[in-house]
Amino acid sequence: MAAQLQHPEYSPGLQGIPAGITRISRIDVERSSLTYRGYDVHILAEHTPVEETAYLVLNGELPTKAQLDAFTKNLVSEREIPSKVYDVMRCLPTSSHPMAWLQTLVSAVALHDPESADNSHDANIRKATRLFAKMGTVVANGYRVVHEGKEPVAPDSSLGHAANFLYMLKGTKPMQSAADVINTSMILYMEHDFNCSTFTARVIVSSNSDLYSGTVGAIGALKGNLHGGANEAAMEMLLEIGSVEKAHGFIDRALAEKKKIMGFGHREYRKSDSRVPILKKVGKKLSEDLGNMKWWDIAEILEKDMWDAKQLFPNVDFPAAWLYYLLELPIHVYTPIFAVARTVGWSAHMIEQLDSNRIIRPQSIYEGQMTRDFVPIEER
Ligand code: COA
């Protein structure tokens, strides 16, 4: 009989296992708070344009006025994507999900970046800035071209990052309140420690691969509904509920059927998600301004029932879902918007990884067959 292997301790899903050191963001589980480079995300979300927080996350310090102006100017000048990437867009199947073609298009953008293989710190900061600038264009124009059969819209240099994204997506200049919602949600979506997609990106570059490869892998990780895909799944669920009357009792029925409620729960937070109160505040104001409290009311019922049933709370994807719906954005761009914002966090982490790299290569616990005698095919 084969000897039993001695198994080291392990934690399914790597729960509670530190997998590296970072100086980029910190989740304080006790206080349910989140800081980027030491600054409270609430303050950043309420007081900065997304460009300013992006600068902070990438560079480690808040910019001076001159630095922010230069960074913003750089982002504006880098928004357009190569014409050959538009050619790729036009070949994509309309049935594909934007998160699937986003991987293809980021790969295509990489092929046109002469610095794509340069892993020096400065080149990586330049690429991260370019990538953040271009991601909004790729998502907005990708959606127009692939799913709506429309022509791309050229970026508008007079608009900020959030407003320009909405402008390219919809083809008309957005109201300030709509741009503000996108600005806030992008700041909240920008960075979140060693989450699944960020860790994926760090693993990829740890082989001395490049920022674009890490980003493409991270997009694949974000797509799943246990991660970024939850904002789309949450909206599908809300639409299925459809009314305040039907919201009552929905949670109990769904839990009885062992269903996961999308947009609820979190691996790290225990009592609440630090980002939710800010989005809810913005969402309540938008609902009042639009005279449409339906989604707010349904969400409040689900939140109360979920807490009563399982002490589980909404995560950032839950309010983001109905907020984006109120803005009349297509549901399949919700997760890509998350990707546009998280590009900054991914890049910061990949740069941090590459700046003092050691390849990430954990162990597994082997539970398969031990050494077996080979039997030639004609004897099996
Ligand atoms: N709906 C119903 N039950 C949930 C739940 C949810 N959204 N989230 C967690 N739970 C339950 C699990 O069923 C499990 O219960 P059990 O111990 O009785 O079996 C327990 O809570 C632990 O959940 P688990 O999935 O093991 O936690 P995790 O840390 O591995 O996963 C998430 C964290 C975020 C993936 C998980 O909460 C989830 O799937 N949420 C829904 C998807 C989502 O919103 N993702 C976005 C995250 S920002």
Boltz pocket constraint, residues with backbone or C-beta under 6 A from the ligand:
constraints:
  - pocket:
      binder: B
      contacts: [[A, 13], [A, 225], [A, 226], [A, 227], [A, 228], [A, 230], [A, 259], [A, 260], [A, 261], [A, 262], [A, 263], [A, 264], [A, 265], [A, 266], [A, 267], [A, 268], [A, 310], [A, 312], [A, 315], [A, 316], [A, 317]]
      max_distance: 6.0
